[in-house]
Amino acid sequence: MLGSFQIEKEPPIFSHEIHANIRNIVAQTEDLNKIGTELINSKEKLGSRIESVIELNSKIGDFIEETIRIRDRLINVGKNLANELVRIEDQISTTNRIFTRIKTLGLFVRIEESRSIKYRPVIAPVVEKFFTLQADIEKAITGILPEVQRINEMIAYFKNTRVTFPESKITNPDYSRLKLFLDDTHRVFSEEIEQAAKIMNLAGTIAAEKIKLQKEWTDLSSILSKLQQMQGLITERASIPQPFQIMQKPDIVAINITNDPITFRPDAKTDITSSQIINCFSTGLFEFSDGVEVLPVLCNKYSMSPDGKQYDFTLRPDIKFQNGKPVGIDDIKQGIIRALSGPNFNLFEMIEGSEEFIQTKNSKKLGIEVLNRTTLRIKLSYPFIPLLSHFATNVADPFIDQDLPICAGPYQLVGFDPGKQAILRANQYYYHGRPPVDEIHFIIESDEEKCYELFRKGELHVYRPSNLTLKRIIKESPRSIQTIPELSIQYLCINCQKVPFNQQLVRQAICHAINKKGMIDSLLNNEAVLANGIFTPSMQTYNSKLTGYRYDPKRARELLKQAGFPNGLPDTYLFDISDNVPARQRAEFVKENLARVGIKTEINPLSFSRLIEKSYEGRSILSFRGWISDTGDPDNFIFPLFHSSSYGRTGNTFFFSTPELDKDIDNARRIHNLIQRNMLYQRIESIILEQAPAVFLYHRLLNLAINEKLRGFKPHALNLFNLRSTWTGLKTGLYKPVMSRA
């Protein structure tokens, strides 16, 4: 009996790291409060400055108004001057006509003067005066004309010159709102300081109690050690067999999964079930927090070069595999190389030399360099924003390769019985301390009614109920249900290389033929949100302007006619689905919709593993598929699903791509400006929707039924089970040694 007690490790409660983190948080809160106090103290000065700004703003406004009035007067003067010049030009024109006649008359006067000898003395002085006047007039006109021309040019210049002013007035700063904000900030930080002080006092109390607990634990360990020695002596002297050992009942959390995992290898996972289990027993340089933010795990510090193309990672000194062997820097490097060799290579193909490595498997030219025993350098061909998130996907995690891989995560995979359960046990070598829960049992069961009964009895602690069962649980114990939006897209996958679905018009017809809203309302009321595109509403790249393909059977038949099928498609096509009741219900709904426009299908239920293998191999024509993001980044929706290099197991089971789309996807990966990046991904999404390689049906809501006695557990947007900080007082059944397959 005594042999079942572990006395070599301290009790897993309130580590020094947590206490240090609390102190840091309190210190940061106090610093923020000081800054808030300084802002409050500067509030009155800011008010007087704003009054000066308002006064100056008023003077500027008066100046602009006066300038506008002057401008308007100048415009009127210019118009009047232009009118007067027109009149002057008319007078000059009239004068020119008169002057022309005078010149003609002067010619006749000269003639008469030469003819009349008798009156020449009288006529000659008059003629001279006449010609003098003529010369003066000609000189005056010659002088006036350039001035008139110059004035005309000035008027034309004035007309073409515009004095513009801003249409909207300068807005005065709203000091009242700013004052309210500062007052609220000061109030909030004052309250937070009080709470922080309470937390700090509580943390101090817990730390003090921990010291007592550690002393008691040491005393208990000493007593147990002595008892074990005494038990050995008694057994030896009595010469009797070792007494039957009754082991302490472990603390178990039972989680439902509906099908067998495809693999336990972190580098080879491509399905959600495998990902969920692997995430519990494997870890890498980074891991996801409660959302899509990442936290360092196996590394305790990292740095990035200014150009974003070089990363240095420093390994923690206390990392061990689940068998006690230290994790070395070469193990980290080997994990990345394995990732580049597997179906998820696209997550790390931005590493220098990866393109050549994928072809030759020669790792010497890869931009992965061991600098020393604890530091790894990674060089990229281009800056890539979500690189750290890719390390959190478990794909590049270090592990010892065997049937049940040995990793470095909080739990160890110790048993797998296909079709029944996978068993994980707490890892005593986990760097952050042994996790509180002793074992995690992943119960493989697809029968909804059985899962409901197991949950009701307390034998199943976490499971995802379907729509009808969800309503029952909400009615019976509403606090058991927790819901968050899932970063996923569910779709009817169309193999774009199969005739006649290689025609865009046929695929668009299918999109118009399916009543997505009707499916959600009748079958998925509390489980889904209508999808008009690929990205989920919680993502920055979500485009609220997209309307998608409206339900329009008439339009669907018109498109089939344009494609050369006026009477519908000629054959009956296999429609592959996962073999469970909800999938069959949705498939029947889609089958009826397609039949109404002349597309006949035959529903083909398959086991989950056969379904995805068939789609990976390109043998499915139509199939229900879904994609749950690995990282929450738009690249993780677009590259694996729609790039030509992702055909098959990597994710592109539509077998659809175009050179132009590949180029856009490659460019999006290289953009460092978030706004430009998001705009390009939205454009890519629109191009994909136009090509219609799938009917994008809905985004799922993650509804989990969680035993109310389970603490610290909540749903994750990536549909992962984060059990590192979960604890419970639950005890389920008698402890039995688990079957292990090594």
C-alpha positions, 0 to 999 in steps of 0.5 A: 500500500505504501508503495503507491505514494510518491514522496520525491516531489513537492505538492503541486500548489502555488509555485514561486513563479505564480507568486512572482507573477502576482508581484509583477502584476501588482507593481505594474498596476501601481506604475499605471496608477502613478501615470494615471495620477500624473494625468489627473494632475495635468488635467487643469493645465490641459484645460487651460491649453485647450482654452487657448486652442479654442481661442486661437481656433476662433481667431483663425475662423474670424480671419478665414471669414474676413478673407472669404469676404475680401475674396468675394468683393475681389470677385465682384470687382473683377467682374465689374472691371471685366464688364468695363473693359468690354465697353472700352474694347467696344469704344476702341473698336468704334474709334478704329472704324472712325479713324479708318474713315478719317485716314481716308478723308485725309487722303481726299483732303491732300488730293483737294489741296493739290488741286486747288491753287486758289484756296491752298493758303486757306486749306493748308493749315487746316490740313496740317492740323487734321493730320496732326490730330490723326497722328495723335489719335493713332498714337493714343490708340497704340498706347491704349491697346497694350494696356487693355491686353495686359488688364485682360490677362490679369483678369484671366489670371484672377479668374483661374486663381482660386483661394480655397478654404476647408469646407469643415470648420476646425473642431475644438477638442472635447475637453469634457469627454477627455476629462470624463475619460481621465476621471474614469481612468483614475477611478478604475486604477484606484479600484484596481490598486485596492484589489491588487493589494488584497490579492497581494495579501492573499498571495502572501497568506497562501505563500506562508501556508505553502511553507507550512504545507512544505514542512508538513509534506517533508515530515510526511515524506520522512514518516512514509520513508520510515514506514516503507523501511519498516514494511520491508523489514517486516516482510523480509523477517516474516518470509511472507509474500509482499502484501496485496497493494491497494492503490490510491484512486486517481483523479480522472477527467473523462472527455468524449471524442467521436472517432479514433485519432488518425495519428499520435505523431505531432508532425503528422497530424491533420485531423482535429481529433489527433490534434486535441489529444496531441495538444495534451501530451506534447508541447514545443517552443510555444503554446496557445493561451486561452485564445490565439495568443502564444506563450513561450514554453520550452524556450524562456526567451527569444528575439527577432531581428529588425527586418523580421527574418531572423529569430533566436530561441533560448531553451529552458534549462530544466526541460525533460521528456516524459521518460526523464531524458533531458530535451536538448537543442538538437531535439528542437532542431530535429522537430522543425526538420520533421515538420518540414518533412510532413504534411504540414510543411507549409507552416515552416516553408518560409525558413531559408532553404526549405524549398530545396529541403522539401525536394532533396531532404538535405537539411544542411542548407536549411536556415536552422543553426545551433549556436550553442547548447541552449540557443537555436537560430532560425533564418527566414526567406521573408518576414512572416508575421504568425511564425510563433503561432506556427510553433504553438501548433505542436507540429514542430514539437520534439518527441521520441518516436515510438508507437506511443510517442514520448514528448515533453507535455504535461501529460503522457500518452500511456494507453490506446484501445482503438474504438474505446479510449486513449489514456494520458497520465500526469507527467512528473517531469513536466517543467511547470510541475506535475499537473493537478489531474492524475489521468485524462481518459479520451472516451471514443463514442459517437452515440449521442444518447450514450454520451448524454447518459454518461454525462448525466451520471458524471462518468463523462466530464466534457463532451460536445452535445448535438442540437437536440441534446444541447437543448435538454442539457440547457433545460436540466443544468444550464450552467453546464454549457459553455459556448464560444465561437469556433475558428472554423469553416464547414463546407460541402467540398467539391472535387474541381478535377472531376467531370462535370464539377470541373466547370465553374458554372456547375459549382456555382449552381450547387452554391445557389441550390443549397438553402444554408439558412434553412439547414441552420434553422432546422438542424443547427439552431444553437450550433452555427452561424451562417457563412457568407465567406471563408473567414469567421466573424471574429477575425480581422479579415472578416468582410461584412460586405460579402453576401455569398450565394443566395438560395435561388433554385431558379438561378441554379437551373439557369447556370446548369443550362448555361453549362450544357445541362438543361435537364440537370446533371446526367449521373448520380454522384456519391456524397461522402460523409462521416457515419454519424446521425447529425452528418446524415441529417445534414446530408439528407437536407443537402441531397433534397436541395440538389435534387430540386435543381436536377443534381442526383446524389447518393449518401455514402457514410464512412468512418472518419478515417476512411472519409478523410483518406478518400478525400486526401487521395482525390477520390471523393467527388462531393463530401462534407468537410470542415477546417478548424484553424491551427492558429487563427491567422488568415494564412492558416485558412487560405494556404493549406486549403487553396494553394496548389502545393497543398493538394491532398493531405495538406488540406486542399481536397478541392484540388483547386488552384490557379497560377494567379491565386497561388501568386496572391497567396504567396504575396500575402504571406510576405506582407508585413503591413497588417492593413495591406495584408488583410485587404489582400486576404479579403481580395483572395477570399472574393476570388475563391468565392467566385470560383466556387470550389465549395459551398461554404455553409457555416461557422460552428459555435463550440458548445461544450457540456462541462461537469460543474465540479471541473475547475479551470477548464473552458472551451478554446476557439481552436477546439483544443483541450487546455488541461494544464491548469484544470483541477477537480475533486472528482473520483471516477471508478476503481483504479485499474492499471491501464493497457499500454502499447509500446 
